[in-house]
Structures are given as structure tokens and as C-alpha cells.
Amino acid sequence: NFYLKSYYYILLLERDQDEKYYHILKNILSGIDINAPASFKYTLWENISNYVTFRYHAGETDIMREQFELLKLSLNKKIYSAEDEEKFFINNFITFFNVALYLGELDWASEFVDKYICKLDEKTQDDIRNHCLGSICINKKEFLKANEYFSKIKKLHEPHMKAWLKLSMLIVYYELGWYESSLSMIDTFKHLLNNEKNIQEVIKEKFRKFIRGYSLLTDIKFGKDENAKMKLKMYLEHNTGIGSVNWLVRKAKECGVDF
């Protein structure tokens, strides 16, 4: 009856997207035995997590704090993957890390990497660790240190992570004033987006828009185009869905772009 009731509310949440079913399922997850079947725990967590993610993409950005509490709950219940309590799905690992990063929970993110990196496939552990620690350094404005971590990465297998690494390195190069490195990375980034078939086109477009804005920003910083300020101002005001747009806007203001 317990399992039937749980699946029943999962179906209702999926059908109605009603918050009351979310809270019912969250209470079930909170009270579940830690030794319950891994597949059941994962199904329960995945469905209520998807509901929160749906609301975030619908514009409720404040709900990310609820997602953070939910992922901490899942760790307490040893929910790492659908089949095994000893291995983490790599996409889930990165999602957990990115939620903490988004909320500025840098200490928690660092502790998460230290504690759970061992649950990833051994072949990916070093690269994922360097990717995560480099990202934390960017948030701390430790750009040389971030570059050191990123330069140690040999290969990332997940396509979206490859793209985010390129974007992160562009940010590092800009902050360090490495203009030639920026130009080279822009070409590499464009090549990846043109040839990677496993990134959705809508996501690729976000990255391409970032590259365009970034190119205008570097034209301002390095004095390559006297009209770049006006071009960037118009570009940011008339385009939506730009990747890392908050960083672009912040740097544009630092360069004297008046919004």
C-alpha cells in the first residue's frame, strides 16, 4: 500500500503539477527508510525534483533554494543513482554542484566534491574535480587558480560540460586580459557548437549569443572597435536567452556601457 500510494501521488503530480502533491511526496521522501530500494527512492526523488526544476524554468528563480534543500535531503537518503547506492550519475553530480554554485554555497559545493567525487567512475574523477574546483575559483575571483584547474582537464565526455568549460575559460581569459587566448577559444567554442550533435539547438543558441556578446565586450576592453559600446548596449537590450547574461551585463557596465 505504501508503494502504491507513492506512485499514485507521483502520477497526480505529473498530471496536475499541483504543489500539494509535491509536499505530500516530499514528506514521503523525508520519512522513507534509508534502506528502501534504490530504484524506488530515486524515482520518488526524481519526480519531485523535476517539478521544482519545471517551476524554475517557468520563471520562479527563488525556488532554487527549495531545490537545494531537496538535494541535501536526497544525499541524506543515499540517493545517487537509480540502480546503485555506491555510484553517482554524473549528470546528477554536476546538477547538485551547479545548484550550490548558483546559490553561492561555495563551501558546501567544495565539501560536496570532496565527499562524493569517489562515487563517480574512476576515469572521470580527476577531470570532474578540476572542472568543479575551477568553477568555484571563478566565483571567488581567483582566475589564475581557475585556469590552473581547467588546464589539468584531459577530457570531458558530457557535451554540455564541454560547452560550459569553454564558456568558463572565456570568462577566465577576459578577466586575466588574455586577448589572444580569448580569440583562439572563441574559434574552438564555435567549432564545438557546430559539430556537437548531442547539445540541443536551443542550448547551442544560448552559447552562440554569449559568444557574440563576449566578442563585443572584448572589442571594448581591448580597444578594437570605437563603436563597440553602443553595439553591445543594443545587443544586450534587444536579445533574450543569452548564456551567462548577468556576467556580460556586469562587465559591460564596468567598461562604461550605460544601460
N, C-alpha and C positions, 0 to 999 in steps of 0.2 A: 504493500500500500504506500509506503514511503517513497519508493522509486516511481510508482505510477503517479502519485501526487506531484512529484517534482517535474516529471516530464509533461504532465498536464499543464502546469504553470509556465513551463518553457514554451509550449505551443501557444498559450494565451498571450504571453509577452511578444512572441514573434508576430502573432496575428494583429494584436491591438496596439502594441507599443505603448501600453499603459503603465505609468510609473508605479502603480500599486502592485503590479505583478513583479516589477523589478525588486521592490522592497521585500516581498514575500520570498523570492528566490535568494536574495542576499541573506535573509535570516536563515534560510535553509542551509546555505553555504557556511554561514558563521557557526552553525551548530553541528555540522557534519563531522562524523568521526574521521580523524586523520588517516585511519587505516581503511577507509572506504575505497572501493575500486578506483584506480587511477583514471580509467576511461569515463566513469560517471562524474567524478569530481571535475575533470577537465570540461566535459560537456556542459555542466552546470555553470562553471566559471566563464566559459567561452561565450555563452549566450547572454549572460548579464553584462559581460564586458562589451560585447558588440552593441548592446543597447546604449551604453554610455558613449561609446565611440560614435554611434549614429547621431546622438544629440549634440556632440561636439561639432561634427561636420555640418550640422544644421544651424550652427552659429552660437551655441551655448558654450563659449570658451571657458567659463567659470567651472564647468562640470569636470574639467580635467583634474581638479583636486579630488573629486569623488573617485575618478579612475585611479588615482594614486593610492587612495585608501583601499580600493578594491584589489589592486595588485599586491599590496602588502598583506592583505588577507589571504590571497592565493598562495603566497610564499609560506605563510604560517600553516597552511593546509598541505604543503608539499605538492603544489600543482605546477608542474614544469612542462609536461607534455601529455598527450593523450594515452600513451602506452606505458610510460616508464617514469618512476619517481627518481631515477638517477640521472636522467638526461633532460636538458632544456632544449625545446625547439629554438633554433637560432633566431627566427623572426620574433618570437615572444621575448627572448632575451633582449633584443635590440629595442623592442617596443617598451619594455619595462624601463630600460635605461633612458630612452628618449623622453618618456613621460616625466621622470625625475629631473632630467636636464631642462625640459620646458618649464618646470615649476621652480627652477633654481635650487633644487635639492641636491647640491653638488656633493656634500659629504655622504649623503645616503647613496647617491649614484656610484661614488667611488667604493664604498663599502659593499654595495651590491656586486660590482665587478669582481672585487677581491674574493668574495664568498662563493659566488655562483659560476665563475668562469670555468671551474673544473667540471661543470656539468655539460659543457659543450664538447663536441668532438675534438679530440686532441689536435687534429690537424689545423683546426681553425682558431684555437685558443689564443695564440700569440697575436695573430692579426686582429682579432676582435678586441682583445685587451688594448692594443695600441690605438685602435680606432676610437675606443671609448675614452681612454685617458687623454688622447689628443683633443677630443671634443670638450672634455672638462677644462683643459688648459685654455681653449679659446674663450670659454665663458669666464675664466679667471684673468683673461687678457695676457696670458703667458704664451705669446705667439711663437717665440723661438723654441720653447719646450714643446709646444704643439707640433711644430714642424719636425722636431726630432722623433716624436712618436709616429707621426704619419709616414716619415721616411723609412721606418722599420717594417711597414706593412708590405708583405710579399704578394699576397693575392686575396681578394675578397670575392667570394663566389656568388653572393646575393646581389643581383643587378642594382637594386635601389641603394644598397650600401655603397656600391661603386660610384654611383652618381653623387651621393651625399658627401663622399670623401673628396671628390673633385671640387664640389662647391665649398667645402670646408677649407681646402687648400687654397682656393682663390681668395677667400677671406684672409687667411694667414699671409699670403703673398702681398695683398694690398696693405695690411697693417704693418708689414715689415718694409714696405716700399720697394719690393722686388718686381719692377715693371716687366722686365724681360721674361721672368718666370711666369708672371701673370698671362702674358701673351701666349706662351707655349702651352700653359694649362687650359686656356680658352679653346685652343685648337684641339687638344686632347679630349676635352669635355664634349665639344661638338661632335667629334668622331664617335665617341661612346654613344651619344644620344641617337646618332644616325644609324648605328649598326646594332644596337642592343634591342632585340625583339621582345624581351621579357619585361619591359617597362611600358606601362600603359601610355598611350599617346597624350592623354590629358596631363599626366605627370611629367612627361617629356616637355610639354609646352610650358609648364611652370618653370622648369630648369632653363629652357631656352629664353624665356622672358627675363630670368635673372641674369643670364649671360649678357643680354642686350643692355640691361640697366647697369650692370657691372662695367661693361666696356665704356659707357658714357661716363661713369664715375671715375674710371682710371684716366680718361681724357682730361677730366677736370684736375685731378690730383697731379698729373704729370705734364700738364700744360700742352696737350696735344691738339686741343680744339677750343678756340676762344668762345665759341657758341655752345659749348658742352653743358654749361649750367642751365641755360634755357631749354636745351633739348632734353636733359634729364628731368627737369621740373615737369615739362609737358608729358614726358613718357610715364612718369610715376603717377601723375594726376589722371591720365586717360587710359590706363591699363589696369586690369584686375588679374588676380591669380598669378602673381609674381612670386617665385620662390624667395624665401628669406627677405621679404619686402621691408620688414622693420629695420633690418641691418642696413639696407640700401638707403632708406629714408634718413636714418640717423647719420650715416656717413655723408649723405648729400648736404644735410644741414651743417655739418662740421666744415664742409667745403664752401659754405656761403650760399647754398641754394635756398631761396626764400619761398616757403610754402604758405 
